[in-house]
Amino acid sequence: MDHRLLEIIACPVCNGKLMFDKEQQELVCKADSLAFSIRDGIPVLLETEARKLTLDEKSE
């Protein structure tokens, strides 16, 4: 994931900052407890496609 993209990209739900999870290849919004997948190098920033974070993931 390009670090320049991370500086300008925002959560589509709350407009908050997204964190890149390298292991899962996802962009994570801690505020909304959502993880957005990255497919073929393209972030899928659709709330309907997002995965809810587990309790363990929220506490990290």
C-alpha positions as CSV (number, residue, x, y, z in Angstrom):
1,M,0.0,0.0,0.0
2,D,1.4,3.4,-1.0
3,H,2.0,5.5,2.1
4,R,1.0,8.7,0.1
5,L,-2.4,7.2,-0.5
6,L,-2.8,6.4,3.2
7,E,-2.3,10.1,4.0
8,I,-5.2,11.2,1.8
9,I,-7.7,8.3,2.0
10,A,-10.4,8.4,4.6
11,C,-13.1,6.2,6.1
12,P,-16.2,6.5,3.9
13,V,-18.4,6.3,7.0
14,C,-16.9,8.8,9.4
15,N,-14.2,10.4,7.3
16,G,-11.6,9.3,9.9
17,K,-8.1,8.1,9.4
18,L,-7.6,4.5,8.1
19,M,-4.7,2.3,9.2
20,F,-3.2,-0.3,6.9
21,D,-3.1,-3.9,8.2
22,K,-0.4,-5.5,6.2
23,E,-1.1,-9.1,7.4
24,Q,-4.8,-8.9,6.4
25,Q,-4.3,-6.6,3.5
26,E,-7.1,-4.3,4.8
27,L,-7.7,-0.7,5.7
28,V,-9.0,-0.4,9.2
29,C,-11.1,2.3,10.8
30,K,-10.9,1.8,14.6
31,A,-13.6,4.5,15.2
32,D,-16.3,2.5,13.3
33,S,-14.7,-1.0,13.9
34,L,-14.7,-1.7,10.2
35,A,-12.0,-3.3,7.9
36,F,-12.1,-2.5,4.2
37,S,-10.5,-5.1,1.9
38,I,-7.9,-4.4,-0.7
39,R,-8.5,-6.3,-4.0
40,D,-5.9,-6.3,-6.7
41,G,-4.2,-3.3,-5.0
42,I,-7.4,-1.3,-5.0
43,P,-9.2,-0.4,-1.6
44,V,-12.8,-1.4,-1.6
45,L,-14.3,1.5,0.5
46,L,-17.9,0.4,0.6
47,E,-19.6,0.1,3.9
48,T,-21.6,-2.8,2.7
49,E,-18.4,-4.7,1.7
50,A,-16.6,-3.9,5.0
51,R,-15.9,-6.5,7.7
52,K,-16.7,-5.8,11.4
53,L,-13.7,-6.0,13.6
54,T,-13.7,-8.6,16.3
55,L,-13.3,-7.7,20.0
56,D,-9.7,-8.8,19.9
57,E,-9.0,-6.6,16.9
58,K,-10.6,-3.6,18.5
59,S,-8.3,-3.8,21.5
60,E,-5.1,-4.0,19.5
